[in-house]
């Protein structure tokens, strides 16, 4: 009975004891330097419970979503007195569209009917191709409850805990020889949402992405420089150097979010209270954005040997087979023949672009139909490439198609190998002359033209005759066609004028398109829900709900908040039940978004609530 009694006494003491007074502090924080097109956060923090939060005018920035609210609280025991502090944060996700130095004016909020202003925020937006990652990660203050941006110190502290390496299996390959380049993400702390801001670049290489169809990263543990890391293979490429000499794999830039745990020193010597408040009041987490950059890698490519290089060699390197086939060796003049050559094997088969085939001058030859099937694994590229020729002998006789050669450099045998097809002898008989043209039904012969036409038949169908003396001029039809364009033009001008007046009314157009825009956002959210992409799903749902309210009631997003939604809807004669449903949906969405974990059922429930809330409100506003 001792612990329950202590707990009850503690609660009574909270209610009855005097609370240490605090001055109201309302502050804003953001990164000092960002890149154009980069998403970042502006966080407003209030150490009290406020209402009617108003965002400032952000004409130089585009607000993607927000404000998203979160709250944290803590309890202190000093000399037997208990005090409780509350901290509310309002987070905006913003994108800078142009470079320059901009100042965001203060935001406002009310606490106990008194209005408070935050500090102004000065942000420098640099061009996206400017290497400003270090500046971009060094500015700004830390946010609370999983929505902060790292300072330069925090980035330095964890630079050995999260980084990307590029590993290649060969540093001195031959020209055309495959190289495996693997991008490994090493991490010792919790991370999420890794994505590339600047994709890897491979000038001088033919590239095949080996993980483009992969739905998940290969993960394992690995020891690097005496430390144990979790490793995720986030990119893997097969590279084929196209020229000899020094080729550089250029640096890539990526970003991920890391979750850091912070601890608050215990403030009581009572072990019961210390254990009771250790989580969540004294253990907190913050999420920071990390900019990661790979190092450039130099590849020394050796040229292929010039000795004994075949004249028909066109750069194929690997291990290949060469085969051919013909559908018929005897035919009549003007009959079509299909001749196929296939190159298959392991290597840069996709770079085989032509074959030297010599056809008799009496054959009409069409450009080859080229088809390919490339197979990629996590370690190599293989496949086949087929050249299909459509040939038509125009004259009778006996004709030969000489052997066709294909040469490649074998990496196993370290020498050039030449393969060749057999010689084809074709016997062409005289055509029967029963048809002056040629037509074929095979899909591969669709490009054959019809040759010649016979004398056209005399027309035997009825002609469109008219009685003598019947003229179109001065008839009723004549005047209808004469004045119809004028009438249609007048109607068009009247319609266009009304439509122009409607389109000039921005509020009306936003109101008319509100439902369409919301449905578009919900459709994207549904696709993210199927792909189990939690962050993208909740961003689209939030934009659908807040954007619908903004467009429907012609109110800027900066003037909308949970506190003002109720008053706005009531003024529009929306039923109280519908208002409550919409507000509950907004709160449930925000709670589920920032709650840890999150299952497919939760996202589906939130999606259904959002669809129902918008449909219910739309039916009442009609």
Buried (B, 14 or more C-beta within 10 A) or exposed (E): EEEEEBEEEBEEEBEEBEEEEEEEEBBBBBBBBBBBBBBBBBBBBBBBEBEBBBBBEBEBBEBBBBBBBBEBEBBBBEEEEBBEBBBBBBBBBBBBEEBEEBEBBBBBBBBEEEEBBBEEBEBBBBEBEEEBBEBBBBBBBBBBBBBBBBBEEBBEEBEEBBBBEBEBEBEEBBBBBBBBBBBBBBBBEBBEBBEBBBEBEBEBBBEBEBBEEBEEBBEEEEEEEEEEBBBBBBBBBBBBBBEBEEBEBEBBBBBBBBBBEEEEEBBBEEEEBBEBBEEEBBEBBBBBBBBBBBEEBEBEBEEBEEEEEBEBBBBBBBBBEBBBBBEEEEBEBBBBBBBBBBBBBBBBBBBBEEBEBEBBEBBBEBEBBEEEEEEBEEEBBBBBBBBBBBBBBEBBEEBEBBBBBBBBBBBEEEEBBEBBBEEBEBBBEEBEEEEEEBEBEEEBBEEBEEEEEEEEEEEEEEEEEEEEEEEEEEEEEEEEEEEEEEEEEEEEEEEEEEEEEEEEEEEEBBBEEBBEBBBBBBEBBBEBBEEEBBEBBBBBBBBBBBBBBBBBBBBEBBBBBBBBBBEBBEEEEBEEEBBEBBBEBBEBBBEBBBEEEBEEEBBEEBBEBBBEBBEBBBEBBE
